[in-house]
Amino acid sequence: MLGWLSHHESIEVPCTIDVEHTNESLHAHVDLDGDLEIGPGDEVLVHGEAIDVPFGERRVFHRRATVRRASWFKRQWTRFAAQFELTELYEVSFTSGRKL
């Protein structure tokens, strides 16, 4: 009866992980293979060992990932809550490291 509250679909897909740890960039990007769209509240779990890229290097890994689709209720809640959390992006601080 309340399947729309708790139903979760899980999909396993291959993915590509691009990790860079240099002066120019510090990032980790995950690209899911295929034409899979991620929506609000969906979760992505990348499988495998922890990744450690030494400073000055960029590496690309191929792994599997599980995408867990959000229930209808979680998707609606995520959209609602995101309206209030957006303001966290506006917080900017400039300090010289001195004790204030």
C-alpha positions in Angstrom: 0.0 0.0 0.0 2.8 2.5 0.9 5.1 1.3 -1.8 5.6 4.8 -3.1 7.2 5.7 0.2 9.7 3.0 0.4 10.3 1.5 -3.1 13.9 1.6 -4.2 15.3 0.5 -7.5 19.0 -0.4 -7.7 20.9 -0.4 -10.9 24.6 -1.5 -11.3 26.5 0.2 -14.1 30.2 0.6 -15.1 31.7 4.0 -14.4 34.9 6.0 -15.1 36.6 7.9 -12.3 38.9 10.8 -13.1 41.1 11.9 -10.2 43.6 14.8 -10.4 45.8 16.1 -7.5 48.0 18.8 -9.0 48.7 22.6 -8.5 46.1 23.2 -11.3 43.3 21.1 -10.0 42.1 18.9 -7.1 39.1 16.9 -8.2 37.4 13.5 -8.5 34.8 13.1 -11.2 32.6 10.0 -11.7 31.0 9.5 -15.0 28.4 6.7 -15.2 28.4 4.8 -18.4 25.2 4.7 -20.5 22.4 7.1 -20.6 21.5 7.1 -16.9 20.0 10.2 -15.4 20.5 10.9 -11.7 17.6 12.6 -9.9 17.1 14.4 -6.6 17.6 11.9 -3.7 19.3 9.2 -5.8 22.4 7.6 -4.3 25.5 6.5 -6.1 28.0 4.0 -4.5 31.3 3.4 -6.4 32.7 -0.1 -5.6 36.4 -1.0 -5.1 39.3 0.0 -3.0 40.0 3.5 -1.8 41.7 5.7 -4.3 44.9 7.5 -3.4 46.6 9.7 -6.1 49.9 11.2 -5.2 50.5 15.0 -5.6 51.3 16.0 -9.1 49.4 13.1 -10.8 46.2 12.5 -12.6 44.7 9.0 -12.9 41.6 7.4 -14.5 40.0 4.3 -13.1 37.2 2.0 -14.4 34.9 0.5 -11.8 31.3 -0.5 -11.1 28.8 1.7 -9.4 25.4 1.0 -7.9 22.7 3.7 -8.4 19.9 3.5 -5.9 16.8 5.4 -7.0 15.0 7.5 -4.4 11.5 6.8 -3.5 8.8 9.2 -4.5 8.7 10.6 -1.0 12.4 11.0 -0.6 12.6 12.7 -4.0 10.0 15.2 -3.0 11.6 15.8 0.4 15.0 16.4 -1.2 13.5 19.0 -3.6 11.8 20.7 -0.7 14.9 20.7 1.6 17.2 21.9 -1.2 15.4 25.3 -1.3 16.6 26.0 2.3 20.2 24.6 1.9 21.0 26.6 -1.2 21.9 29.6 1.0 24.9 27.7 2.4 26.6 28.2 -0.9 26.5 32.0 -0.4 28.7 31.9 2.8 32.1 33.4 2.0 34.8 34.2 4.5 38.1 36.1 3.9 40.6 35.9 6.8 44.3 36.3 6.9 44.7 33.5 9.4 45.0 35.8 12.4 43.0 35.2 15.4 39.9 37.3 15.3 
